[in-house]
Amino acid sequence: MARTVEGTPRHILVLDVGGTHVKAYLSSLQQEWKIPSGPKMTPEKMVNKLSTLLKGKTYEAVSIGYPGVVVHNRILREPSNLGKGWVGFDFEKSFDRPVRILNDAALQALGSYQGGRMLFLGLGTGLGSAMIVDGKLEPMELAHLPYKKGKTYEEYVGEGALKKFGRKKWEKEVREVVEQLSAALEPDYIVLGGGNVRKIKEMPPGARPGDNRNAFLGGLRLWADRDEL
């Protein structure tokens, strides 16, 4: 059971957990840090490193963007590119603060939102996805749905596809995926985030580039009243 915090916390620690780094942002100082992660990074190691880094610093709550499936504030699957032990880990006990957890793409989507119906697609190692409609966030798992030739969306627009196809063909596939998902979901606009978005030379119609730092804003918004989005 997630413990509660009275009102909206003023000082929030936001963690964007990735396969190469954990990026941390502390709203009380408006300061960012990076710590190396990788296949040996367990949640205990992450908390220990952060506890040393943040010793004496003020925060009332924690937001975590996790690279995997999260439902009702619970991590359901171990990550593919980090250490083990994330499922069932008690972050609230470890940080001694209330904690809210979202899929990392959903957290960046929350920080990218500017009203209406927004589809967010994260172009990174895989394909992250989320949709926000009139302030209501719905994390999605579109990456592994069948796309074409017996392969998934992620197999055409993820990091592996970029390396396999080359940038030009990969960008063509991104455009086709965006067009197909836009036709199905009818968003007002699309935000393309993730580390590979900078490799797109021309944005697909109706899409605009996001910014990985929007995950920090998403972490702050995670504690706000959704009517404020």
C-alpha positions in Angstrom: 0.0 0.0 0.0 1.5 3.4 -1.0 1.6 5.7 1.9 0.0 9.2 1.4 1.4 12.7 1.6 -0.7 15.6 2.7 -1.3 18.1 -0.2 1.1 18.3 -3.1 4.7 17.8 -2.0 6.9 20.8 -2.7 10.2 19.0 -3.0 10.3 15.9 -5.2 13.1 13.6 -6.2 12.6 12.3 -9.8 14.5 9.3 -11.1 14.6 8.3 -14.8 16.0 4.8 -14.7 17.8 3.7 -17.9 20.1 0.9 -19.1 23.2 3.1 -19.1 22.4 5.8 -16.5 20.0 6.7 -13.7 19.2 10.3 -14.1 18.1 12.1 -11.0 16.5 15.5 -10.5 15.9 17.3 -7.2 13.3 20.0 -7.4 14.3 21.7 -4.2 17.7 22.5 -5.8 16.7 22.3 -9.5 19.7 20.2 -9.9 20.4 17.0 -11.9 22.8 14.1 -11.5 23.7 11.0 -13.4 24.9 7.7 -12.0 26.0 4.8 -14.2 23.6 1.8 -14.3 24.0 -1.3 -16.5 23.3 -5.0 -16.1 24.6 -5.1 -12.5 22.4 -2.3 -11.3 19.9 -3.6 -8.7 17.4 -1.4 -6.9 19.4 -1.7 -3.7 22.6 -0.5 -5.4 20.6 2.4 -7.0 19.2 3.5 -3.6 22.5 3.2 -1.9 24.3 5.3 -4.5 21.5 7.9 -4.4 21.5 8.0 -0.6 25.1 8.9 -0.6 24.7 11.5 -3.3 21.7 13.1 -1.7 22.8 13.0 1.9 21.5 16.1 3.8 19.3 17.2 0.8 15.6 17.9 1.2 12.8 15.9 -0.6 9.4 14.9 0.5 8.4 12.4 -2.2 10.0 10.3 -5.0 8.9 9.7 -8.6 10.4 6.9 -10.6 10.3 6.3 -14.4 11.0 2.5 -14.8 12.0 0.8 -18.1 9.3 -1.8 -18.0 5.7 -2.7 -17.2 4.2 -0.8 -14.2 0.6 -1.3 -13.1 -1.0 0.5 -10.1 2.4 1.7 -8.8 3.8 -1.8 -9.0 6.7 -3.1 -11.2 5.5 -6.3 -12.9 8.5 -7.5 -14.8 12.3 -7.4 -14.3 14.1 -5.1 -16.7 16.0 -6.6 -19.7 19.1 -4.3 -19.3 19.5 -3.9 -15.5 20.2 -6.2 -12.5 17.5 -8.3 -10.8 15.3 -7.6 -7.8 13.1 -4.8 -9.1 9.8 -6.7 -8.9 8.5 -6.4 -5.3 11.2 -4.1 -4.1 10.0 -1.7 -1.4 11.1 1.7 -2.6 9.1 3.5 0.1 10.9 1.7 2.9 14.2 2.2 1.3 13.8 6.0 0.6 11.6 6.5 3.7 9.4 8.7 1.5 6.1 8.1 -0.5 6.9 6.8 -4.0 5.1 6.8 -7.2 6.3 4.7 -10.2 5.4 4.9 -13.9 6.8 3.3 -17.0 9.6 5.6 -18.2 7.8 6.4 -21.5 4.6 7.3 -19.6 6.6 9.6 -17.3 8.1 11.4 -20.3 4.7 11.6 -21.9 3.3 13.3 -18.8 6.0 15.9 -19.0 5.4 16.4 -22.7 1.7 16.9 -22.5 0.2 20.2 -23.6 -3.6 19.5 -23.5 -6.0 17.6 -25.7 -5.3 14.1 -27.1 -1.6 13.4 -27.2 0.1 10.2 -28.4 3.7 9.7 -27.1 6.1 7.3 -28.8 9.6 6.8 -27.3 12.2 5.9 -29.9 15.0 4.3 -27.9 16.3 0.8 -27.3 12.7 -0.3 -27.9 9.5 1.5 -28.5 7.8 3.2 -25.5 4.2 4.4 -25.8 1.6 6.3 -23.9 -1.5 8.4 -24.6 -3.0 11.2 -22.6 -6.6 12.3 -23.3 -7.9 15.4 -21.6 -5.4 15.0 -18.7 -6.0 11.3 -18.2 -2.8 9.2 -18.7 -2.9 5.7 -20.2 0.4 3.9 -20.4 0.4 1.5 -23.4 2.5 -1.5 -24.6 2.4 -1.1 -28.4 5.9 -2.2 -29.0 5.2 -5.9 -29.2 2.0 -5.8 -31.2 2.2 -7.4 -34.7 3.1 -4.8 -37.4 4.1 -6.5 -40.7 5.9 -9.5 -42.1 5.4 -11.3 -38.8 7.4 -8.7 -36.9 6.4 -6.2 -34.2 6.5 -2.4 -34.2 9.6 -2.4 -32.1 11.4 -4.6 -34.6 10.9 -1.9 -37.2 11.6 1.3 -35.2 13.7 0.2 -32.2 17.5 0.5 -31.8 18.0 -2.8 -33.5 16.1 -1.7 -36.6 18.1 1.5 -36.8 21.4 -0.5 -36.8 20.0 -3.1 -39.3 18.2 -0.8 -41.8 20.4 2.4 -41.5 19.1 5.8 -40.6 17.2 6.6 -43.9 15.2 3.4 -44.1 14.6 3.4 -40.3 13.2 7.0 -40.6 10.8 5.8 -43.3 9.6 3.0 -41.1 9.1 5.5 -38.2 7.0 7.7 -40.5 4.8 4.7 -41.5 4.4 3.6 -37.9 3.4 7.1 -36.8 0.9 7.3 -39.7 -0.7 4.0 -38.9 -1.0 4.6 -35.1 -2.3 8.1 -35.7 -5.0 6.8 -38.0 -6.0 4.2 -35.3 -5.8 6.4 -32.2 -6.8 9.8 -33.7 -4.6 12.0 -31.5 -4.5 15.8 -31.8 -0.7 15.7 -31.9 2.1 13.2 -31.5 5.3 13.7 -29.5 8.3 11.6 -30.5 10.8 11.2 -27.6 13.6 8.9 -26.7 17.3 9.0 -27.5 16.9 8.3 -31.2 14.5 11.1 -32.0 17.4 13.4 -32.8 18.3 11.2 -35.7 15.1 12.0 -37.6 15.7 14.6 -40.3 12.1 15.4 -41.0 9.3 14.9 -38.5 6.2 12.9 -39.7 3.1 15.0 -40.2 1.4 15.9 -36.9 4.5 15.0 -34.9 7.0 17.0 -33.0 10.2 16.1 -31.1 10.2 15.7 -27.4 13.0 16.1 -24.9 14.3 13.4 -22.5 14.3 16.0 -19.7 10.6 16.1 -19.9 10.7 13.0 -17.7 11.7 15.3 -14.9 8.6 17.5 -15.4 6.6 14.4 -15.7 7.9 13.3 -12.3 6.7 16.6 -10.8 3.3 16.4 -12.5 2.9 12.9 -11.1 2.2 14.4 -7.7 0.0 17.2 -9.0 -3.8 17.3 -9.4 -4.4 16.1 -13.0 -6.8 19.0 -13.6 -3.7 21.2 -13.5 -2.1 19.5 -16.6 
